[in-house]
């Protein structure tokens, strides 16, 4: 509360005798209300803070580690798929590796980050990333293998003949049920249509693989659930 006049400097009364005017010069006074709030002593103020905003909470997933694990599993799966095209005995191992890629990725991730949090949601997200990388790796491996076989070794003639034979067989069955216009039959036999069929098949397999990988990651994360990080 104000104790002296702001004009003449005279003492102001307090308590029940307080007045809004100075008793010496009659100047009006402004009284400020003191709020009842505790005042911390200098020694009681925390010294372990800089006053800056606290850092954001750590991410639930170390994506750098997760992507590395997924890339490693995808690379192994792609190599096995290429070898399985030449060695039949590896086809079963290649299929199992592709189907269990998300489970292996989650296991590698938790091995490298043993104190990280893990549950079904985190496992599903890691599994989705593993599926995306796996689809890219398998697609690139298939494209590179096909280009090398066609333009370097010239060994794709058997594949082309088999695709053409299957198309003719399907067209014959369709024509037996309902005759097709010659223009439509000719379009079905064009390379563009065959390329579209192959791309559609690849897209369908990719979507199914993503769904399976996400589900596998969720199951693996659920089985490895760990809520509280280990310090």
C-alpha positions as CSV (number, residue, x, y, z in Angstrom):
1,X,0.0,0.0,0.0
2,X,1.2,3.5,-0.7
3,X,2.8,5.1,2.5
4,X,3.6,8.7,1.3
5,X,2.0,11.4,-0.8
6,X,3.2,11.4,-4.4
7,X,3.0,15.2,-4.5
8,X,4.3,16.6,-1.2
9,X,5.9,13.4,0.2
10,X,4.0,13.7,3.5
11,X,3.1,10.6,5.5
12,X,-0.3,9.1,4.8
13,X,-2.5,7.6,7.5
14,X,-3.1,3.9,7.5
15,X,-5.6,1.6,9.0
16,X,-9.1,2.9,9.8
17,X,-7.9,6.5,9.3
18,X,-7.0,6.1,5.7
19,X,-8.4,8.7,3.3
20,X,-8.4,9.2,-0.4
21,X,-6.7,12.6,0.0
22,X,-3.4,13.7,1.5
23,X,-4.0,15.4,4.9
24,X,-1.1,17.8,4.2
25,X,-1.7,19.1,0.7
26,X,-5.1,17.6,-0.2
27,X,-3.8,15.8,-3.3
28,X,-5.9,12.7,-4.3
29,X,-4.1,9.5,-3.6
30,X,-4.2,6.1,-5.4
31,X,-4.1,3.1,-3.2
32,X,-3.0,-0.3,-4.6
33,X,-4.5,-3.5,-3.1
34,X,-1.9,-6.0,-2.0
35,X,-2.8,-9.6,-3.0
36,X,-2.3,-12.4,-0.5
37,X,0.2,-14.5,-2.4
38,X,3.3,-16.2,-1.0
39,X,6.6,-14.7,-1.9
40,X,9.3,-17.2,-2.4
41,X,12.6,-16.6,-0.8
42,X,15.6,-16.6,-3.1
43,X,16.8,-19.9,-1.6
44,X,13.5,-21.6,-2.3
45,X,13.5,-20.9,-6.0
46,X,14.4,-24.0,-8.0
47,X,17.9,-23.7,-9.4
48,X,17.8,-26.7,-11.8
49,X,15.8,-25.0,-14.5
50,X,16.7,-22.5,-17.2
51,X,13.2,-21.2,-17.7
52,X,13.0,-22.7,-21.3
53,X,10.1,-24.8,-22.4
54,X,10.6,-28.5,-21.7
55,X,11.7,-30.7,-24.6
56,X,9.1,-32.7,-26.5
57,X,8.5,-36.2,-25.3
58,X,10.6,-38.9,-27.1
59,X,9.2,-40.6,-30.1
60,X,7.5,-44.0,-29.5
61,X,9.4,-45.5,-32.4
62,X,13.0,-45.0,-33.4
63,X,12.3,-44.9,-37.2
64,X,15.9,-44.9,-38.2
65,X,16.4,-48.2,-36.5
66,X,13.1,-49.6,-37.7
67,X,13.8,-48.7,-41.3
68,X,17.3,-50.2,-41.1
69,X,15.9,-53.5,-39.8
70,X,13.1,-53.5,-42.5
71,X,15.7,-52.8,-45.2
72,X,17.9,-55.6,-44.1
73,X,15.0,-58.1,-44.0
74,X,13.7,-56.9,-47.4
75,X,17.1,-57.2,-49.0
76,X,17.5,-60.8,-47.8
77,X,13.9,-61.6,-49.0
78,X,14.7,-60.1,-52.5
79,X,17.9,-62.1,-52.8
80,X,16.2,-65.3,-51.8
81,X,13.4,-64.6,-54.3
82,X,15.9,-64.2,-57.1
83,X,17.8,-67.4,-56.1
84,X,14.5,-69.3,-55.8
85,X,13.8,-68.6,-59.5
86,X,16.9,-70.7,-60.3
87,X,17.0,-73.1,-57.4
88,X,13.6,-74.7,-56.6
89,X,14.6,-75.9,-53.2
90,X,14.8,-72.2,-52.0
91,X,11.3,-71.4,-53.1
92,X,9.8,-72.5,-49.7
93,X,12.4,-70.6,-47.7
94,X,11.9,-67.5,-49.9
95,X,8.1,-67.7,-49.3
96,X,8.4,-68.1,-45.6
97,X,10.9,-65.2,-45.4
98,X,8.5,-62.9,-47.3
99,X,5.5,-63.9,-45.2
100,X,7.3,-63.4,-41.9
101,X,9.2,-60.3,-42.9
102,X,7.2,-58.1,-40.5
103,X,7.7,-60.5,-37.6
104,X,11.4,-60.7,-38.2
105,X,11.6,-56.9,-38.5
106,X,9.9,-56.3,-35.2
107,X,12.2,-58.9,-33.5
108,X,15.3,-57.2,-34.9
109,X,14.0,-53.8,-33.8
110,X,13.4,-54.9,-30.3
111,X,16.8,-56.6,-30.2
112,X,18.5,-53.4,-31.2
113,X,16.3,-51.3,-28.9
114,X,15.6,-53.6,-25.9
115,X,14.4,-50.7,-23.8
116,X,11.9,-49.3,-26.3
117,X,8.1,-49.4,-25.8
118,X,6.3,-52.1,-27.7
119,X,2.6,-52.9,-28.2
120,X,0.2,-53.9,-31.0
121,X,0.0,-50.4,-32.4
122,X,3.7,-49.9,-32.6
123,X,4.2,-53.3,-34.1
124,X,1.6,-52.6,-36.8
125,X,3.3,-49.4,-37.8
126,X,6.7,-51.1,-38.0
127,X,5.0,-53.9,-39.9
128,X,3.5,-51.5,-42.4
129,X,6.9,-49.9,-43.0
130,X,8.5,-53.3,-43.4
131,X,5.8,-54.2,-45.9
132,X,6.3,-51.0,-48.0
133,X,10.1,-51.6,-48.1
134,X,9.6,-55.3,-48.9
135,X,7.2,-54.4,-51.8
136,X,9.7,-52.0,-53.2
137,X,12.6,-54.4,-52.9
138,X,10.7,-57.3,-54.5
139,X,9.5,-55.1,-57.3
140,X,13.0,-53.8,-58.1
141,X,14.4,-57.3,-57.9
142,X,11.8,-58.6,-60.3
143,X,12.2,-55.7,-62.7
144,X,16.0,-55.9,-62.8
145,X,15.9,-59.7,-63.2
146,X,13.4,-59.4,-66.0
147,X,15.4,-56.8,-67.9
148,X,18.6,-58.8,-67.5
149,X,16.9,-62.0,-68.7
150,X,15.2,-60.3,-71.7
151,X,17.9,-58.0,-73.0
152,X,21.1,-59.7,-71.8
153,X,20.4,-63.5,-71.8
154,X,17.4,-63.3,-74.2
155,X,15.7,-66.0,-72.1
156,X,12.2,-64.5,-71.8
157,X,10.8,-66.2,-74.9
158,X,9.4,-69.1,-73.0
159,X,7.7,-66.7,-70.6
160,X,6.1,-64.8,-73.4
161,X,4.9,-68.0,-75.1
162,X,3.3,-69.2,-71.9
163,X,1.5,-65.9,-71.3
164,X,0.2,-65.9,-74.9
165,X,-1.0,-69.5,-74.5
166,X,-2.9,-68.7,-71.3
167,X,-4.5,-65.6,-73.0
168,X,-5.6,-67.7,-76.0
169,X,-7.0,-70.4,-73.6
170,X,-9.0,-67.8,-71.7
171,X,-10.3,-66.1,-74.8
172,X,-11.4,-69.5,-76.2
173,X,-13.4,-70.2,-73.1
174,X,-15.0,-66.7,-73.2
175,X,-15.8,-67.0,-76.9
176,X,-17.5,-70.4,-76.3
177,X,-19.8,-68.8,-73.8
178,X,-20.3,-65.4,-75.6
179,X,-18.6,-64.6,-79.0
180,X,-16.3,-61.6,-78.7
181,X,-15.8,-58.9,-81.4
182,X,-12.6,-59.3,-83.4
183,X,-11.4,-55.9,-82.3
184,X,-11.7,-56.8,-78.6
185,X,-9.9,-60.1,-79.2
186,X,-7.1,-58.3,-81.0
187,X,-6.7,-55.8,-78.1
188,X,-6.5,-58.7,-75.6
189,X,-3.5,-60.1,-77.5
190,X,-1.6,-56.8,-77.6
191,X,1.5,-56.2,-75.4
192,X,-0.2,-53.3,-73.8
193,X,-2.9,-55.5,-72.4
194,X,-0.5,-58.0,-71.2
195,X,1.6,-55.4,-69.4
196,X,-1.6,-54.0,-67.8
197,X,-2.5,-57.5,-66.6
198,X,1.0,-57.9,-65.1
199,X,0.8,-54.5,-63.4
200,X,-2.6,-55.3,-62.0
201,X,-1.4,-58.6,-60.6
202,X,1.6,-56.9,-59.0
203,X,-0.6,-54.2,-57.4
204,X,-2.9,-56.9,-56.0
205,X,0.0,-58.9,-54.5
206,X,1.5,-55.7,-53.1
207,X,-1.8,-54.7,-51.3
208,X,-2.2,-58.2,-49.9
209,X,1.4,-58.2,-48.8
210,X,1.0,-54.8,-47.0
211,X,-2.1,-56.0,-45.2
212,X,-0.4,-59.3,-44.2
213,X,2.7,-57.4,-43.1
214,X,0.7,-54.9,-41.0
215,X,-1.3,-57.7,-39.3
216,X,1.9,-59.7,-38.7
217,X,3.6,-56.7,-37.1
218,X,0.6,-56.1,-34.9
219,X,0.6,-59.7,-33.7
220,X,4.3,-59.6,-33.1
221,X,4.0,-56.3,-31.2
222,X,1.2,-57.7,-29.1
223,X,3.2,-60.7,-28.1
224,X,6.1,-58.5,-27.2
225,X,4.1,-55.8,-25.4
226,X,6.3,-53.6,-23.2
227,X,4.6,-50.5,-21.9
228,X,7.3,-49.0,-19.6
229,X,10.8,-48.4,-21.1
230,X,13.6,-50.0,-19.2
231,X,16.0,-47.4,-17.8
